[in-house]
């Protein structure tokens, strides 16, 4: 029988009460593949950083996430976001210090005042639209732009040079990419 990843609800329903011993060995295998994706194949992998090769779907992400966040301005998937003093999120901007540093990336498109937003706080973002801008730039920094809110580029701005991430390859030996390794510490220290 094939292992099946199940939803959290399905797993909780299965493990609710086991007084009659109805949990099978296959149920436990399904639990394991549900909580540990395929890239966790080696000892210690549970604590490793997400691997770029594991993200293959457009507009996908892996890493540390904040759920149920509120945005103060409309944004699109992958937009660079700053964290306002009120604990809400807005689109970051390279020429406006009040809208820096980049503290997260939007994990979907959201409207202003949306309160169910997910922010990637550190990790890898996969977006095929980036391939035009990032192919051939593996290992190079990505900078917050000063002319468009929430946008970033591999081109360093003449005045503002805030780093928001690093171009990572699609896999080992690949020079083409549409994946960004985001780390908010770079937005503060990298220039």
HELIX and SHEET records of a PDB file:
HELIX    1   1 UNK A    8  UNK A   14  1                                   7    
HELIX    2   2 UNK A   25  UNK A   35  1                                  11    
HELIX    3   3 UNK A   45  UNK A   47  5                                   3    
HELIX    4   4 UNK A   52  UNK A   54  5                                   3    
HELIX    5   5 UNK A   97  UNK A   99  5                                   3    
HELIX    6   6 UNK A  128  UNK A  130  5                                   3    
HELIX    7   7 UNK A  131  UNK A  134  1                                   4    
HELIX    8   8 UNK A  184  UNK A  189  1                                   6    
SHEET    1   A 5 UNK A  60  UNK A  69  0                                        
SHEET    2   A 5 UNK A 117  UNK A 126 -1                                        
SHEET    3   A 5 UNK A 104  UNK A 106 -1                                        
SHEET    4   A 5 UNK A  80  UNK A  83 -1                                        
SHEET    5   A 5 UNK A  89  UNK A  91 -1                                        
SHEET    1   B 6 UNK A  60  UNK A  69  0                                        
SHEET    2   B 6 UNK A 117  UNK A 126 -1                                        
SHEET    3   B 6 UNK A 179  UNK A 183 -1                                        
SHEET    4   B 6 UNK A 163  UNK A 168 -1                                        
SHEET    5   B 6 UNK A 141  UNK A 144 -1                                        
SHEET    6   B 6 UNK A 152  UNK A 153 -1                                        
END                                                                             
